[in-house]
Amino acid sequence: MKLTRVTWSREQSGKFMVETGELQKLTPEEEKELDSLRLQLEQYGDFLNLGDVPQEEMDELFKAKARRGELEDRSRAQITWTAKPEDEVRSIVLVLQPLMLPTYVENLPNKWIDKIFDPAIYRLPSPTGKEESEKETQPLIPPSLDLGEQIRECLLEIEGTPTFKDAKTYLDCVTIEEVESRPGQPASHFKIMPKKYLEDDWKPINNKLGDVFKQKLTWTRDSKNSHWKVWK
């Protein structure tokens, strides 16, 4: 059984730790084996005079007792916990509902977390018991992400782990630069440059960028300087 637990510090705000655990117990086959060994060894007490047992049978007896002891130890359910690296988990969302399976999500993009906790979703009654007017309950709308942040969030949303050495997300595979059309003029686009030849990592990045930015995305082939552009 796979388990997850989260602990956080009451003293250090935002400090938390995620651990994964596994409940160790016998398989049905091992339980049958243990029952069989118990019956087999029942006739051999702990104070058996080993001089009465033939050598061939004694070797098998010791093996059976050792195996029974191993299974007896493992039959006592225990959980082994392993802490995840601190930089591997940036956020956690846990949803628990009666009669529903739990929902546990790690590293949900910030824009989705903002949407989940958007105050526009909730309309609380006023102290008088009447709903407040729409004007009074209208939430402040947070400024939208700029294009550079949109690109970064987009790359963080790609599922899976890249093959790029030491990269934990697809954002780690590229550099993102805002480019001016002319010196002193407003930037016309963002340049997304692979840090090296991406091999199998190119397709997930290209597909995700294409899905999000559509006609604004172009791919420029230029030998070792090939790159994407997202136009404003």
C-alpha positions in Angstrom: 0.0 0.0 0.0 1.4 3.4 -1.1 1.1 6.2 1.5 1.8 9.9 1.6 2.0 12.1 4.6 2.6 15.9 5.0 4.0 17.6 8.0 4.6 21.3 8.5 6.2 23.6 11.0 4.1 25.8 13.3 7.1 28.0 13.9 8.4 28.5 10.3 5.6 29.7 8.0 5.4 27.8 4.8 7.9 25.1 5.9 6.6 21.7 5.1 7.8 18.2 4.3 6.3 15.4 2.2 7.1 11.8 2.9 6.1 8.7 0.9 5.6 5.4 2.7 4.8 1.8 1.9 3.0 -0.6 4.2 5.0 -3.8 4.4 3.0 -7.0 4.8 3.0 -10.5 3.5 1.5 -11.5 0.2 -1.3 -14.1 0.2 1.3 -16.7 -1.1 3.7 -15.8 1.7 0.9 -16.1 4.3 0.1 -19.6 3.0 3.9 -20.4 3.2 4.1 -19.2 6.8 1.0 -21.3 7.8 2.6 -24.4 6.1 6.0 -23.8 7.9 4.2 -23.4 11.3 2.5 -26.8 10.8 5.7 -28.4 9.5 7.8 -27.2 12.5 5.1 -27.7 15.2 6.6 -31.2 16.0 10.0 -29.7 16.6 10.1 -27.9 19.9 12.7 -25.2 20.8 14.4 -27.7 23.2 14.6 -30.6 20.7 17.6 -32.8 21.2 19.3 -32.3 17.8 21.3 -35.5 18.3 18.2 -37.4 17.5 17.8 -35.7 14.1 19.6 -37.0 11.0 22.1 -34.5 9.4 20.1 -34.2 6.2 17.0 -33.4 8.1 18.8 -31.0 10.4 19.9 -28.8 7.5 16.4 -28.6 6.1 15.1 -27.9 9.7 17.4 -25.0 10.1 16.4 -23.5 6.7 12.7 -23.9 7.5 13.1 -22.3 10.9 15.1 -19.4 9.4 12.5 -18.9 6.8 9.7 -19.0 9.3 11.5 -16.4 11.5 11.9 -14.1 8.4 8.2 -14.4 7.6 7.1 -13.9 11.2 9.1 -10.7 11.4 7.5 -9.4 8.1 4.0 -10.4 9.2 4.0 -7.6 11.7 2.8 -4.7 9.6 5.2 -1.8 9.5 5.5 1.4 7.4 8.8 2.6 5.9 8.8 6.4 5.3 11.1 8.3 2.9 11.3 12.1 2.8 11.1 13.8 -0.6 13.8 16.4 -1.4 12.6 19.9 -0.4 13.0 21.4 -3.9 10.9 18.6 -5.4 7.6 19.7 -4.0 6.6 23.4 -4.4 2.9 23.1 -3.6 0.3 20.6 -2.4 -3.5 20.6 -2.9 -5.5 18.0 -1.0 -9.2 17.6 -1.4 -11.2 15.2 0.9 -14.9 14.6 0.5 -17.3 12.1 2.1 -17.8 9.0 0.0 -15.3 10.2 -2.5 -11.7 9.1 -3.2 -9.1 11.7 -2.0 -7.5 14.0 -4.6 -3.8 14.8 -4.0 -1.9 17.0 -6.4 1.7 18.2 -6.2 3.1 21.2 -8.0 -0.1 22.5 -9.4 0.7 25.6 -11.5 0.2 28.9 -9.6 -2.4 30.2 -11.9 -4.6 27.1 -11.1 -4.1 27.6 -7.4 -5.2 31.2 -7.8 -8.3 30.1 -9.6 -9.2 27.5 -6.9 -9.0 30.1 -4.2 -10.4 33.0 -6.3 -12.7 34.9 -3.9 -15.2 35.3 -6.8 -16.1 31.6 -6.4 -17.4 32.3 -2.9 -20.3 34.5 -2.0 -20.7 34.7 1.8 -23.9 36.0 3.4 -23.6 39.3 5.3 -24.0 39.4 9.1 -27.6 40.4 8.6 -28.3 37.1 6.8 -28.8 38.8 3.4 -26.5 38.5 0.4 -24.4 41.5 -0.2 -24.8 43.4 -3.4 -22.7 42.4 -6.4 -20.7 45.6 -6.1 -19.8 44.9 -2.5 -18.8 41.3 -3.1 -16.9 42.1 -6.4 -13.3 40.7 -5.8 -10.2 42.5 -6.8 -9.1 40.9 -10.1 -5.4 40.1 -9.9 -3.3 41.3 -12.8 -2.8 38.7 -15.5 0.6 37.1 -16.0 2.9 38.8 -18.5 3.9 36.8 -21.5 7.2 35.7 -20.0 5.5 34.3 -17.0 2.9 32.6 -19.2 5.7 30.8 -21.0 7.3 29.7 -17.8 4.0 28.4 -16.3 3.3 26.6 -19.6 6.6 24.7 -19.5 6.1 23.8 -15.8 2.7 22.2 -16.7 4.3 19.6 -19.0 3.9 16.2 -17.4 6.8 13.8 -16.9 10.5 14.3 -16.4 12.8 15.4 -19.2 15.9 13.4 -20.2 18.0 16.6 -20.1 20.7 16.1 -17.6 19.9 17.6 -14.1 16.6 19.0 -15.4 13.7 18.5 -13.0 11.1 20.3 -15.2 11.0 21.2 -18.9 11.6 24.8 -17.9 15.1 23.7 -16.9 15.8 22.7 -20.5 15.6 26.2 -22.0 16.5 29.9 -21.5 13.8 32.6 -22.1 14.7 36.0 -23.3 12.6 39.0 -24.2 13.8 40.4 -27.6 13.4 44.0 -28.8 12.5 44.5 -32.5 14.8 47.5 -32.6 17.0 49.1 -30.0 14.9 51.3 -27.8 11.7 49.9 -29.1 9.2 47.7 -27.2 10.0 44.0 -27.2 8.3 42.2 -30.1 8.6 38.6 -28.9 10.2 36.1 -26.4 13.0 33.8 -27.6 13.0 30.3 -26.1 16.5 28.8 -26.6 17.3 25.1 -25.8 20.3 24.9 -23.6 21.6 22.1 -25.7 20.2 19.6 -28.3 17.0 18.4 -26.8 16.5 15.1 -28.5 13.3 13.5 -27.0 12.6 16.6 -24.9 11.9 18.8 -28.0 8.5 17.3 -28.9 6.8 17.7 -25.5 8.0 21.3 -25.3 7.0 22.1 -28.9 3.5 20.5 -28.5 2.8 22.3 -25.3 3.9 25.7 -26.7 1.8 25.1 -29.8 -1.3 24.2 -27.8 -1.1 27.3 -25.7 0.3 30.0 -28.0 -0.9 28.6 -31.4 -0.3 31.2 -34.2 1.9 33.3 -32.0 4.5 30.5 -31.9 7.2 30.0 -34.6 10.2 27.6 -34.7 13.4 29.0 -36.3 16.0 26.5 -37.5 19.5 27.8 -37.2 22.0 25.0 -36.6 23.0 25.1 -32.9 21.0 28.3 -32.4 17.6 26.9 -33.4 14.9 28.3 -31.1 11.2 29.1 -30.6 9.7 32.6 -30.7 6.4 33.6 -29.1 5.2 36.8 -30.6 3.4 39.5 -28.6 
